[in-house]
Amino acid sequence: MRAIELGEHGGPEVLKVVEAQAPEPGPGQVSIDVAYAGVNFADLKARAEGYRVQALPYRPGLEVSGRVRALGAGVTGLAVGQEVTALTGGGAYAEVAVAEAATVFPLPAGIDLRTAATLPTVLPTAQALVHAVGRLRRGETVLVHGAAGGVGTAAGRLAKAAGAGAVYGTVSSAAKAAYAREHGYDEVFVGDFERDPKALEKAVRAATGERGVDLVLDPVGGETLKASLASLAVFGRLVSYGNASSAEPWRVGQPELYPKGVTVSGFSILLLAQTAPDALRALAEDAFAKVADGTVVLPVTAEFPLAEAAEAHRLMGSRTSTGKLLLKVT
């Protein structure tokens, strides 16, 4: 089979097409003939920085859609040839991928394989951020960083559907701002807020009449996280779900939390898959239902052949992409 591997960390050019033996599923696992693989920012961090990479060579990719190829010992509820979408934890950039059975989901009715490849990480993550962890209530205000990305697009839609009073977003360009507004955002702030965090706090305070927002969803970390915390209303919540800035982890304590009674929470779908797979399945089922009924639409804005994975990484790394990027595998 063909696969994409990296033998060293670096730029997109380290992604190479290789011929490899198709993996076999172990106990409790499923192998999948991959139709599409999703491209995520975590893949770029794995390639460039070794994020969650245990050893080299490494095969990136966290999500696939396709058909069940084989079942490992003890797997029930799935059948060979069945169309599925799956969270793999790695190895998705290949013609055959292996996933734990707990993270393999039959396709919802009416969802094709191309759309299904957008589901395994983005939709459950957005569902968790808005509801399970963020606990958004009707009438509350939300600030979403990376509003034009996959999670940002879905989170904005979910917040609107939940009755948010206003949904604000941040993006890095005017083109992304236009995209975010088309997908439900009430107001979008444009800028590099990691470099100018005070501008973020000022923009949020101006938009909310100095009140601040009730919920912030932050995949950036660093100075952006600090400014987001300062932008919360009384009893506000901040959910951290990434560190795109690659900044040193920041500790939050009494000086930041006590004065306004704010809360900081965290979320990782990959860790949830390891520690609480039943909770992940429930989360995914709720999220997929929102796609099936039309509440959430996650546009695929670019699609590349498997052999052009490096080009997909270049596009995402350029910070000009919106929506969801896919690799078409078979």
LUMLUM-148365 format. One record per residue (C-alpha): x, y, z; residue number from 1; residue in three letters. Coordinates in pm, whole numbers, plus 50000, padded with zeros to 5 digits. Example, Ala and Ser with C-alpha at 12.3 -4.5 7.8 and 13.67 -1.06 7.14 Angstrom:
! residues 2
+-------+-------+-------+-----+------+
!     x !     y !     z ! seq ! type !
+-------+-------+-------+-----+------+
! 51230 ! 49550 ! 50780 !   1 !  ALA !
! 51367 ! 49894 ! 50714 !   2 !  SER !
+-------+-------+-------+-----+------+
! end
This chain:
! residues 330
+-------+-------+-------+-----+------+
!     x !     y !     z ! seq ! type !
+-------+-------+-------+-----+------+
! 50000 ! 50000 ! 50000 !   1 !  MET !
! 50101 ! 50365 ! 49967 !   2 !  ARG !
! 50146 ! 50579 ! 50275 !   3 !  ALA !
! 50291 ! 50915 ! 50377 !   4 !  ILE !
! 50575 ! 50904 ! 50629 !   5 !  GLU !
! 50827 ! 51142 ! 50778 !   6 !  LEU !
! 51174 ! 51028 ! 50880 !   7 !  GLY !
! 51273 ! 51359 ! 51035 !   8 !  GLU !
! 51097 ! 51666 ! 51164 !   9 !  HIS !
! 51084 ! 51976 ! 50950 !  10 !  GLY !
! 50885 ! 52150 ! 50680 !  11 !  GLY !
! 50626 ! 51993 ! 50449 !  12 !  PRO !
! 50905 ! 51855 ! 50231 !  13 !  GLU !
! 50982 ! 51584 ! 50491 !  14 !  VAL !
! 50652 ! 51412 ! 50404 !  15 !  LEU !
! 50739 ! 51128 ! 50165 !  16 !  LYS !
! 50533 ! 50871 ! 49975 !  17 !  VAL !
! 50641 ! 50518 ! 50068 !  18 !  VAL !
! 50533 ! 50165 ! 49986 !  19 !  GLU !
! 50452 ! 49975 ! 50303 !  20 !  ALA !
! 50289 ! 49657 ! 50427 !  21 !  GLN !
! 49921 ! 49706 ! 50502 !  22 !  ALA !
! 49872 ! 49696 ! 50881 !  23 !  PRO !
! 49666 ! 49420 ! 51041 !  24 !  GLU !
! 49427 ! 49496 ! 51328 !  25 !  PRO !
! 49517 ! 49369 ! 51673 !  26 !  GLY !
! 49269 ! 49266 ! 51941 !  27 !  PRO !
! 48999 ! 49531 ! 51977 !  28 !  GLY !
! 49108 ! 49706 ! 51657 !  29 !  GLN !
! 48970 ! 49758 ! 51307 !  30 !  VAL !
! 49157 ! 49806 ! 50980 !  31 !  SER !
! 49002 ! 50040 ! 50724 !  32 !  ILE !
! 49046 ! 50082 ! 50349 !  33 !  ASP !
! 49078 ! 50459 ! 50352 !  34 !  VAL !
! 48874 ! 50673 ! 50114 !  35 !  ALA !
! 48960 ! 51014 ! 50261 !  36 !  TYR !
! 49187 ! 51137 ! 50539 !  37 !  ALA !
! 49137 ! 51465 ! 50721 !  38 !  GLY !
! 49419 ! 51717 ! 50757 !  39 !  VAL !
! 49444 ! 51879 ! 51101 !  40 !  ASN !
! 49673 ! 52134 ! 51263 !  41 !  PHE !
! 49790 ! 51860 ! 51500 !  42 !  ALA !
! 49938 ! 51684 ! 51193 !  43 !  ASP !
! 50146 ! 51994 ! 51118 !  44 !  LEU !
! 50272 ! 52008 ! 51476 !  45 !  LYS !
! 50360 ! 51638 ! 51463 !  46 !  ALA !
! 50557 ! 51692 ! 51143 !  47 !  ARG !
! 50734 ! 52010 ! 51251 !  48 !  ALA !
! 50778 ! 51964 ! 51627 !  49 !  GLU !
! 50721 ! 51597 ! 51707 !  50 !  GLY !
! 50387 ! 51660 ! 51880 !  51 !  TYR !
! 50267 ! 51320 ! 52010 !  52 !  ARG !
! 50528 ! 51141 ! 51796 !  53 !  VAL !
! 50677 ! 50846 ! 51985 !  54 !  GLN !
! 50934 ! 50741 ! 51724 !  55 !  ALA !
! 51047 ! 50797 ! 51365 !  56 !  LEU !
! 50959 ! 50713 ! 51095 !  57 !  PRO !
! 50609 ! 50837 ! 51168 !  58 !  TYR !
! 50288 ! 50820 ! 50967 !  59 !  ARG !
! 50064 ! 51125 ! 51040 !  60 !  PRO !
! 49689 ! 51158 ! 51025 !  61 !  GLY !
! 49416 ! 51139 ! 51289 !  62 !  LEU !
! 49092 ! 51079 ! 51100 !  63 !  GLU !
! 48965 ! 50874 ! 50809 !  64 !  VAL !
! 48656 ! 50764 ! 50629 !  65 !  SER !
! 48638 ! 50439 ! 50437 !  66 !  GLY !
! 48526 ! 50077 ! 50454 !  67 !  ARG !
! 48605 ! 49817 ! 50715 !  68 !  VAL !
! 48880 ! 49590 ! 50582 !  69 !  ARG !
! 48923 ! 49349 ! 50874 !  70 !  ALA !
! 48818 ! 49308 ! 51236 !  71 !  LEU !
! 49056 ! 49225 ! 51520 !  72 !  GLY !
! 48977 ! 48970 ! 51787 !  73 !  ALA !
! 48687 ! 49063 ! 52011 !  74 !  GLY !
! 48539 ! 49334 ! 51788 !  75 !  VAL !
! 48162 ! 49328 ! 51757 !  76 !  THR !
! 47902 ! 49561 ! 51610 !  77 !  GLY !
! 48094 ! 49626 ! 51287 !  78 !  LEU !
! 48116 ! 49430 ! 50962 !  79 !  ALA !
! 48372 ! 49393 ! 50684 !  80 !  VAL !
! 48280 ! 49627 ! 50398 !  81 !  GLY !
! 48079 ! 49862 ! 50622 !  82 !  GLN !
! 48126 ! 50235 ! 50559 !  83 !  GLU !
! 48272 ! 50405 ! 50865 !  84 !  VAL !
! 48450 ! 50712 ! 50991 !  85 !  THR !
! 48722 ! 50680 ! 51253 !  86 !  ALA !
! 48959 ! 50861 ! 51486 !  87 !  LEU !
! 49291 ! 50681 ! 51439 !  88 !  THR !
! 49534 ! 50859 ! 51671 !  89 !  GLY !
! 49791 ! 50844 ! 51389 !  90 !  GLY !
! 49858 ! 50664 ! 51061 !  91 !  GLY !
! 49564 ! 50801 ! 50862 !  92 !  ALA !
! 49774 ! 50921 ! 50567 !  93 !  TYR !
! 49770 ! 50576 ! 50408 !  94 !  ALA !
! 49562 ! 50347 ! 50191 !  95 !  GLU !
! 49497 ! 50127 ! 50496 !  96 !  VAL !
! 49473 ! 50255 ! 50853 !  97 !  ALA !
! 49407 ! 50091 ! 51190 !  98 !  VAL !
! 49190 ! 50233 ! 51466 !  99 !  ALA !
! 49062 ! 50116 ! 51803 ! 100 !  GLU !
! 48711 ! 49980 ! 51760 ! 101 !  ALA !
! 48584 ! 50225 ! 52023 ! 102 !  ALA !
! 48670 ! 50514 ! 51790 ! 103 !  THR !
! 48520 ! 50366 ! 51472 ! 104 !  VAL !
! 48171 ! 50493 ! 51391 ! 105 !  PHE !
! 47924 ! 50368 ! 51128 ! 106 !  PRO !
! 47828 ! 50647 ! 50889 ! 107 !  LEU !
! 47512 ! 50835 ! 50986 ! 108 !  PRO !
! 47228 ! 50804 ! 50736 ! 109 !  ALA !
! 47265 ! 51044 ! 50446 ! 110 !  GLY !
! 47638 ! 51114 ! 50503 ! 111 !  ILE !
! 47879 ! 51021 ! 50222 ! 112 !  ASP !
! 48242 ! 50918 ! 50267 ! 113 !  LEU !
! 48379 ! 51261 ! 50168 ! 114 !  ARG !
! 48168 ! 51441 ! 50427 ! 115 !  THR !
! 48238 ! 51167 ! 50681 ! 116 !  ALA !
! 48610 ! 51243 ! 50674 ! 117 !  ALA !
! 48537 ! 51585 ! 50826 ! 118 !  THR !
! 48363 ! 51436 ! 51128 ! 119 !  LEU !
! 48583 ! 51233 ! 51367 ! 120 !  PRO !
! 48791 ! 51507 ! 51530 ! 121 !  THR !
! 48632 ! 51841 ! 51440 ! 122 !  VAL !
! 48266 ! 51777 ! 51520 ! 123 !  LEU !
! 48305 ! 51597 ! 51855 ! 124 !  PRO !
! 48563 ! 51859 ! 51957 ! 125 !  THR !
! 48328 ! 52146 ! 51873 ! 126 !  ALA !
! 48040 ! 51968 ! 52048 ! 127 !  GLN !
! 48251 ! 51925 ! 52362 ! 128 !  ALA !
! 48376 ! 52283 ! 52360 ! 129 !  LEU !
! 48033 ! 52438 ! 52327 ! 130 !  VAL !
! 47829 ! 52196 ! 52537 ! 131 !  HIS !
! 48002 ! 51929 ! 52747 ! 132 !  ALA !
! 48294 ! 52143 ! 52868 ! 133 !  VAL !
! 48191 ! 52501 ! 52782 ! 134 !  GLY !
! 47833 ! 52449 ! 52906 ! 135 !  ARG !
! 47695 ! 52730 ! 52694 ! 136 !  LEU !
! 47356 ! 52861 ! 52804 ! 137 !  ARG !
! 47100 ! 53039 ! 52589 ! 138 !  ARG !
! 47166 ! 53412 ! 52564 ! 139 !  GLY !
! 47536 ! 53391 ! 52658 ! 140 !  GLU !
! 47815 ! 53535 ! 52446 ! 141 !  THR !
! 48099 ! 53332 ! 52295 ! 142 !  VAL !
! 48445 ! 53417 ! 52158 ! 143 !  LEU !
! 48601 ! 53156 ! 51928 ! 144 !  VAL !
! 48965 ! 53182 ! 51820 ! 145 !  HIS !
! 49040 ! 53049 ! 51473 ! 146 !  GLY !
! 48682 ! 53113 ! 51365 ! 147 !  ALA !
! 48746 ! 53024 ! 50999 ! 148 !  ALA !
! 48905 ! 52684 ! 51068 ! 149 !  GLY !
! 48732 ! 52349 ! 51094 ! 150 !  GLY !
! 48660 ! 52355 ! 51468 ! 151 !  VAL !
! 48587 ! 52728 ! 51453 ! 152 !  GLY !
! 48332 ! 52685 ! 51175 ! 153 !  THR !
! 48154 ! 52404 ! 51359 ! 154 !  ALA !
! 48170 ! 52574 ! 51700 ! 155 !  ALA !
! 48017 ! 52894 ! 51563 ! 156 !  GLY !
! 47729 ! 52699 ! 51411 ! 157 !  ARG !
! 47670 ! 52499 ! 51728 ! 158 !  LEU !
! 47677 ! 52812 ! 51944 ! 159 !  ALA !
! 47420 ! 52980 ! 51722 ! 160 !  LYS !
! 47198 ! 52673 ! 51726 ! 161 !  ALA !
! 47220 ! 52669 ! 52106 ! 162 !  ALA !
! 47083 ! 53022 ! 52125 ! 163 !  GLY !
! 47399 ! 53219 ! 52197 ! 164 !  ALA !
! 47331 ! 53589 ! 52242 ! 165 !  GLY !
! 47631 ! 53678 ! 52022 ! 166 !  ALA !
! 47911 ! 53477 ! 51864 ! 167 !  VAL !
! 48243 ! 53656 ! 51816 ! 168 !  TYR !
! 48546 ! 53519 ! 51635 ! 169 !  GLY !
! 48912 ! 53597 ! 51570 ! 170 !  THR !
! 49092 ! 53542 ! 51241 ! 171 !  VAL !
! 49417 ! 53649 ! 51078 ! 172 !  SER !
! 49285 ! 53808 ! 50757 ! 173 !  SER !
! 48993 ! 53996 ! 50605 ! 174 !  ALA !
! 48918 ! 53702 ! 50373 ! 175 !  ALA !
! 48884 ! 53470 ! 50672 ! 176 !  LYS !
! 48663 ! 53725 ! 50845 ! 177 !  ALA !
! 48425 ! 53723 ! 50548 ! 178 !  ALA !
! 48415 ! 53343 ! 50556 ! 179 !  TYR !
! 48340 ! 53339 ! 50930 ! 180 !  ALA !
! 48055 ! 53587 ! 50889 ! 181 !  ARG !
! 47906 ! 53369 ! 50617 ! 182 !  GLU !
! 47902 ! 53083 ! 50868 ! 183 !  HIS !
! 47715 ! 53255 ! 51146 ! 184 !  GLY !
! 47954 ! 53483 ! 51332 ! 185 !  TYR !
! 47806 ! 53814 ! 51445 ! 186 !  ASP !
! 48137 ! 54000 ! 51465 ! 187 !  GLU !
! 48491 ! 53898 ! 51370 ! 188 !  VAL !
! 48813 ! 54055 ! 51497 ! 189 !  PHE !
! 49109 ! 54053 ! 51257 ! 190 !  VAL !
! 49466 ! 54060 ! 51383 ! 191 !  GLY !
! 49768 ! 53880 ! 51523 ! 192 !  ASP !
! 49656 ! 53873 ! 51884 ! 193 !  PHE !
! 49944 ! 53659 ! 52001 ! 194 !  GLU !
! 50169 ! 53955 ! 51922 ! 195 !  ARG !
! 49919 ! 54219 ! 52031 ! 196 !  ASP !
! 49708 ! 54065 ! 52310 ! 197 !  PRO !
! 49590 ! 54401 ! 52443 ! 198 !  LYS !
! 49415 ! 54463 ! 52110 ! 199 !  ALA !
! 49208 ! 54149 ! 52165 ! 200 !  LEU !
! 49094 ! 54250 ! 52510 ! 201 !  GLU !
! 49014 ! 54601 ! 52384 ! 202 !  LYS !
! 48809 ! 54468 ! 52089 ! 203 !  ALA !
! 48609 ! 54230 ! 52309 ! 204 !  VAL !
! 48537 ! 54495 ! 52570 ! 205 !  ARG !
! 48425 ! 54740 ! 52301 ! 206 !  ALA !
! 48194 ! 54484 ! 52138 ! 207 !  ALA !
! 48034 ! 54384 ! 52469 ! 208 !  THR !
! 47999 ! 54726 ! 52629 ! 209 !  GLY !
! 48289 ! 54648 ! 52865 ! 210 !  GLU !
! 48110 ! 54342 ! 53004 ! 211 !  ARG !
! 48329 ! 54073 ! 52844 ! 212 !  GLY !
! 48219 ! 53737 ! 52705 ! 213 !  VAL !
! 48076 ! 53439 ! 52890 ! 214 !  ASP !
! 48274 ! 53169 ! 52707 ! 215 !  LEU !
! 48606 ! 53165 ! 52520 ! 216 !  VAL !
! 48728 ! 52869 ! 52310 ! 217 !  LEU !
! 49106 ! 52887 ! 52270 ! 218 !  ASP !
! 49335 ! 52659 ! 52065 ! 219 !  PRO !
! 49621 ! 52912 ! 52061 ! 220 !  VAL !
! 49757 ! 52937 ! 52415 ! 221 !  GLY !
! 50035 ! 53176 ! 52511 ! 222 !  GLY !
! 49956 ! 53546 ! 52515 ! 223 !  GLU !
! 49622 ! 53483 ! 52343 ! 224 !  THR !
! 49508 ! 53268 ! 52633 ! 225 !  LEU !
! 49608 ! 53537 ! 52882 ! 226 !  LYS !
! 49419 ! 53805 ! 52688 ! 227 !  ALA !
! 49119 ! 53574 ! 52657 ! 228 !  SER !
! 49110 ! 53521 ! 53030 ! 229 !  LEU !
! 49118 ! 53898 ! 53082 ! 230 !  ALA !
! 48827 ! 53930 ! 52834 ! 231 !  SER !
! 48587 ! 53711 ! 53034 ! 232 !  LEU !
! 48277 ! 53845 ! 53201 ! 233 !  ALA !
! 48203 ! 53775 ! 53567 ! 234 !  VAL !
! 48164 ! 53397 ! 53611 ! 235 !  PHE !
! 48296 ! 53344 ! 53257 ! 236 !  GLY !
! 48456 ! 53021 ! 53132 ! 237 !  ARG !
! 48761 ! 52962 ! 52914 ! 238 !  LEU !
! 48822 ! 52627 ! 52745 ! 239 !  VAL !
! 49178 ! 52560 ! 52627 ! 240 !  SER !
! 49202 ! 52287 ! 52363 ! 241 !  TYR !
! 49544 ! 52340 ! 52205 ! 242 !  GLY !
! 49867 ! 52535 ! 52201 ! 243 !  ASN !
! 49911 ! 52648 ! 51841 ! 244 !  ALA !
! 50144 ! 52923 ! 51960 ! 245 !  SER !
! 50388 ! 52659 ! 52095 ! 246 !  SER !
! 50433 ! 52885 ! 52397 ! 247 !  ALA !
! 50542 ! 52753 ! 52734 ! 248 !  GLU !
! 50246 ! 52621 ! 52935 ! 249 !  PRO !
! 50094 ! 52898 ! 53142 ! 250 !  TRP !
! 49976 ! 52844 ! 53498 ! 251 !  ARG !
! 49650 ! 52997 ! 53617 ! 252 !  VAL !
! 49601 ! 53065 ! 53986 ! 253 !  GLY !
! 49416 ! 53267 ! 54245 ! 254 !  GLN !
! 49509 ! 53614 ! 54113 ! 255 !  PRO !
! 49348 ! 53539 ! 53776 ! 256 !  GLU !
! 49050 ! 53331 ! 53888 ! 257 !  LEU !
! 48926 ! 53470 ! 54218 ! 258 !  TYR !
! 48837 ! 53834 ! 54140 ! 259 !  PRO !
! 48559 ! 53752 ! 53891 ! 260 !  LYS !
! 48495 ! 53388 ! 53971 ! 261 !  GLY !
! 48609 ! 53269 ! 53627 ! 262 !  VAL !
! 48686 ! 52911 ! 53527 ! 263 !  THR !
! 48954 ! 52759 ! 53303 ! 264 !  VAL !
! 48896 ! 52410 ! 53158 ! 265 !  SER !
! 49077 ! 52193 ! 52907 ! 266 !  GLY !
! 48988 ! 51941 ! 52637 ! 267 !  PHE !
! 49170 ! 51694 ! 52411 ! 268 !  SER !
! 48975 ! 51452 ! 52197 ! 269 !  ILE !
! 49279 ! 51226 ! 52162 ! 270 !  LEU !
! 49319 ! 51192 ! 52538 ! 271 !  LEU !
! 48944 ! 51146 ! 52584 ! 272 !  LEU !
! 48959 ! 50859 ! 52335 ! 273 !  ALA !
! 49217 ! 50690 ! 52559 ! 274 !  GLN !
! 49064 ! 50761 ! 52898 ! 275 !  THR !
! 48688 ! 50764 ! 52837 ! 276 !  ALA !
! 48597 ! 50603 ! 52502 ! 277 !  PRO !
! 48231 ! 50565 ! 52603 ! 278 !  ASP !
! 48210 ! 50940 ! 52667 ! 279 !  ALA !
! 48369 ! 51000 ! 52327 ! 280 !  LEU !
! 48114 ! 50777 ! 52154 ! 281 !  ARG !
! 47825 ! 50963 ! 52316 ! 282 !  ALA !
! 47981 ! 51295 ! 52222 ! 283 !  LEU !
! 48038 ! 51182 ! 51863 ! 284 !  ALA !
! 47685 ! 51051 ! 51822 ! 285 !  GLU !
! 47542 ! 51384 ! 51937 ! 286 !  ASP !
! 47776 ! 51574 ! 51706 ! 287 !  ALA !
! 47710 ! 51356 ! 51401 ! 288 !  PHE !
! 47335 ! 51397 ! 51451 ! 289 !  ALA !
! 47384 ! 51773 ! 51417 ! 290 !  LYS !
! 47539 ! 51715 ! 51073 ! 291 !  VAL !
! 47270 ! 51472 ! 50965 ! 292 !  ALA !
! 46992 ! 51717 ! 51053 ! 293 !  ASP !
! 47167 ! 52014 ! 50888 ! 294 !  GLY !
! 47247 ! 52209 ! 51206 ! 295 !  THR !
! 47618 ! 52204 ! 51122 ! 296 !  VAL !
! 47774 ! 52220 ! 50777 ! 297 !  VAL !
! 48154 ! 52192 ! 50755 ! 298 !  LEU !
! 48265 ! 52285 ! 50404 ! 299 !  PRO !
! 48554 ! 52099 ! 50242 ! 300 !  VAL !
! 48747 ! 52389 ! 50092 ! 301 !  THR !
! 49044 ! 52198 ! 49946 ! 302 !  ALA !
! 49115 ! 51839 ! 49850 ! 303 !  GLU !
! 49451 ! 51686 ! 49756 ! 304 !  PHE !
! 49563 ! 51343 ! 49635 ! 305 !  PRO !
! 49744 ! 51140 ! 49900 ! 306 !  LEU !
! 50078 ! 51195 ! 49724 ! 307 !  ALA !
! 50034 ! 51573 ! 49763 ! 308 !  GLU !
! 50006 ! 51571 ! 50142 ! 309 !  ALA !
! 50294 ! 51818 ! 50158 ! 310 !  ALA !
! 50091 ! 52069 ! 49955 ! 311 !  GLU !
! 49799 ! 52031 ! 50195 ! 312 !  ALA !
! 50037 ! 52105 ! 50484 ! 313 !  HIS !
! 50176 ! 52409 ! 50302 ! 314 !  ARG !
! 49825 ! 52546 ! 50252 ! 315 !  LEU !
! 49723 ! 52494 ! 50614 ! 316 !  MET !
! 50055 ! 52630 ! 50737 ! 317 !  GLY !
! 50012 ! 52945 ! 50528 ! 318 !  SER !
! 49720 ! 53045 ! 50752 ! 319 !  ARG !
! 49511 ! 53125 ! 50444 ! 320 !  THR !
! 49294 ! 52813 ! 50447 ! 321 !  SER !
! 48936 ! 52797 ! 50573 ! 322 !  THR !
! 48700 ! 52513 ! 50653 ! 323 !  GLY !
! 48829 ! 52158 ! 50617 ! 324 !  LYS !
! 49118 ! 52015 ! 50410 ! 325 !  LEU !
! 49112 ! 51653 ! 50293 ! 326 !  LEU !
! 49340 ! 51398 ! 50129 ! 327 !  LEU !
! 49165 ! 51178 ! 49873 ! 328 !  LYS !
! 49321 ! 50837 ! 49919 ! 329 !  VAL !
! 49124 ! 50576 ! 49720 ! 330 !  THR !
+-------+-------+-------+-----+------+
! end
